[in-house]
């Protein structure tokens, strides 16, 4: 017998159509709860912390390590980005910048595009926040050492 012995019309799912990816955007109801610098050294290493909360959990964040213009390793007359973890582009990801101007390294920590709902994405963001904060607060000297690398 063949695959369709009765010649009945079958309504099969079109597998050629891609499922649209989730575009993670912070919901308008989320509240900016933390927006402050954490001073990592007396030389001018700063971790700027921004957190948006909704219903008691972190649903969006940015953790930015930068050097002030007074830092002895910063030759600019402005602040200089060293490292950052944020939730842009529908993923939690980390940037490592370099003083030499070499292209940044970018590492995805948690993709959000494959998740089915905003709530699921917010839970994923909340679940990885603590580890991201520890990475930025505890490993800042390693980020600074990499930033100083020539090549």
N, C-alpha and C positions, 0 to 999 in steps of 0.2 A: 504494500500500500504506500501511496505517496504521502507527502507532508500535508496535503490539503485534499483528502479524499472526497469530500462532499462539495467541493468548489464553493464553500461558503466564504463570503467576504469577511476578512478579519481586520480589525482595527488595531494595528500594532503601534506602539510608541515609536515616534521618529527619533532614533538614536543619533542622527546626524546633527540635531539641534543641541547646541551647548547650553547647559544650565547657566543662567546669568550669575556672575560673581557678586557677592555681597560687597557693597560699598559702605565701609564703616565711616559713619560721621557721628560726631557727638550730638546727642539729642539736645534740643533747645532747653529742656527742663533741667539739665545737669548744671550744678552750681560749682563755680570756681571756689574751692575751699582753702587751698594752699597756693600761695604765689609768693615765695620768699627765697632769699639766698641762704645757703648754708656755707659758712666759711670753713674751708678744709685746711688752710694753712695761713700763717701770718704773712706769707709772701704775696698772696693774692690769688690763690686757687679758690674758686667759688663753684659750688654746685647749686644751680638754680632749680628749684623744685616747683612744679605746677601740677595740681591735681584737681580734677573735676569729679564730683560725687553725684550719685543719684540713688535714692532710697538706701542710704547708708553704705554704699560701696564705691570704690574707685572705678570709674567707667572710662576715664581718659586721663592721660598724663604725659608730661615731658620732663625729663631730667637732663639738665645741660651743664656740663663741666666746661668752664671757661677760665681764662686768665685775665685779670685786670690789666690795665695799661701800666701799672706799677710793678708787675711781676718781673723779677730779674731775667727770666728766660723769654719774655715777650718784648720783641724789638719794635713792635708797632706802637702807634700813639692811640690805639683803641684796644678794646678787649679782643681776645683771640679764642676761638672755639677749639676745644681739645677733644671732647667726646660728648655724645648725646644718645639717649634712648627716648624714642617717642612712638606715637601710634598713628602717624600719618600714613597715607597710601594703603589703608586697610590692612595694616600689619604692625605688630610691635617689632621694632628693629633698632639696631645700634649703629651709630656712626663713629668712626675713629678718624679724626682730622690730623693733618701734619703741618708743622711750621714751614717746611720746605715748599709747600704748595702742591706736593704730590697728591694725586687723586685720593679721596677718602676711601676707607674701607667701610663697607656696609654689610651687616650681618642680620638676617631675619631671625628673630627670636620666636615669634609666634604669628603665623599667617592667620588672617581673619576672613579672607575672601571665600573660603570654602564653607564657612559656617552658614546656617540656615536663617538666622534671625539676628536682629540687633541685640536682643537680650542675651543670646548665646555668645555673641562677640563681646559684649560688656562683661560677661562672666569670665571669659578667657582673659580679657585685659586685667580684671581684678585679680584673677588667679596668679598671674605672672608679675604683678606689680612689686611685691615684696622682694622677690629675687632680683628684679631690675634695680630697685633702690639699693640693695646690698651691693650689687655689682658696681654701681656708680660711687657709692660712699666708701666702700672698702678698697676698691681697686683703682682709686683715682691716681695714685702714684705710678702705676703701670700704664695708665692712659697717658699721663704726662710724659713718661719715658718714651712711649711710642710716638707721641706728638713731636718730640725732639729729634727723632731719627732722620738722618739725612736722605736715605733712599730705602 
